[in-house]
Amino acid sequence: MISAKKPQATHWMNKTEATPSCYGAHVEVSPTNALVLPGRNVTFLCRVAVPLQYCRVEIPGEGSKNLNQGIPSDGNVKYFGAGLSSGQCGVTIDNVDERHNGDIKCTLGMSTESQESVGKMKLVVARAPKSPEMDIHSGPGSIKEYKIDDTIHASCMVEDGRPVANISWFLDLEPLYEDLSMPKIVEMAKENLQSKYQNLTRQLRASDNGKRLRCVAQHPAYPNGQQETSRQLNVVYPPQALKEPLEQFGYQIGQPGTISLKIESNPKPKIEWAVAGQIIREGSSDNTGRIEAQNVKELGQGRYEINLRMAAVNREDTENEYVLIAQNQMGRQTYTVRISTSPEPEGLELGLGSIIGIVVVICVLLLAVFLLIFAKTTGRWCFSGGATVIDYTSENGTRQSHDGISGDGVDNPHHQVSQEYINGNDLPIKKDEKINTPV
């Protein structure tokens, strides 16, 4: 009975392997997806491993087409391939337009199969989305003016594209990657159009002032591949502090000299200088006419250059302090400058980390020197090798001493055999021995 069942199992397995004849042969499709601009051509190819009896292709906007190499092209649609005898059923669509967007299906008939075989391809005809739009809000107040540390919430929308557009954020030319939400995509099923929305949250800083926040949309159907929208950021803040001390070098006695500072401020600051008890306002000179506060020079994006010019530098000028007072509606800042005829020393500007490092190194060196002196004085650690050891265990009870290394030298009272001490005395004393003390 075992031998009778084996052929039945084998026969059943053969029927399973032959099931492709019930569902059609496998169709190899190339490509399975294509993105095409309107007006361009596109070609798909379906093929099987056996000759074909017929090749029928269904195309959105064109209906069903019976194709082979012997039939001339019908409008925009024509056969593509090496012939039905090679098992190839391909199609070329000339001058693609939006009506062709969608799924294309090839149906293949074979003399060896009772079931038709079907292959599917997806054709996406690109449609340019609308131009990107940007909204910015930062809570209550004017949306055109911000302060340092304000948090802005910006959103960018690129609607009705096929396929969906890509969105990138920039601050001038600097790409922004942080504080971005995950993009949201909304699809309109009717026309297979997609819209994308993305939000950005940013805490503003002084350096953001005057820069353009840009939302750039990339899409193959855009002219040049992209479009953008932008908004210039107007961040207001008081004049910003500079690193102290402010010392300028290289002045020459008897020669003209200029103190020059570059500061950040928005809006533009009003300035005045305090020099040797005098106040010199912008565009005016001191009472000698020798020192002039020149007009503030705009450098763009909230940066300004401020100059104080001296007709001829004298010795007293190198002993004065020059105090610049800059203020606007947001606040006030002072800058104290000294000048020197010495050349600017190399490596003058040390960061806080460098200063801390130098202090730590000096402290470590001082500690090492102290420990070295202490060890030598007390005969400890590496200086204990030449120490004298006192031996109290001689046979006659007399004290004998010898050097710890050579047997010669001065006794070191710190190396004891006995562990009994009285009042901190290094010398051991027998319990019944009296101590002679001076009267």
Secondary structure, DSSP 8 states (H G I E B T S, - for coil): -HHHHHHHHHHHHHHHHTTHHHH----EEE-SEEEE-TT--EEEEEE-SS--SEEEEEETTTEEEE--TTS--BTTEEEESS-GGGTEEEEEESS--GGG-EEEEEEEE-TT-SS-EEEEEEEEE-B-----EEEEE-SSS-SS-EETT-EEEEEEEEEEEBS--EEEEEETTEEE-SSB---EEEEETTTTEEEEEEEEEEE--GGGTT-EEEEEEE-TTSGGGEEEEEEE--EEB------S-EEE----BTS-EEEEEEEE-BS--EEEEEETTEEEETT-B-TTS-EEE---EEEETTEEEEEEEESSB-GGGGG--EEEEEEETTEEEEEEEEE-SS---TT----HHHHHHHHHHHHHHHHHHHHHHHHHHHT-GGGGGG-EEEE---TT---EEEETTTS-S---TT--S----BTTBSS---TT-------
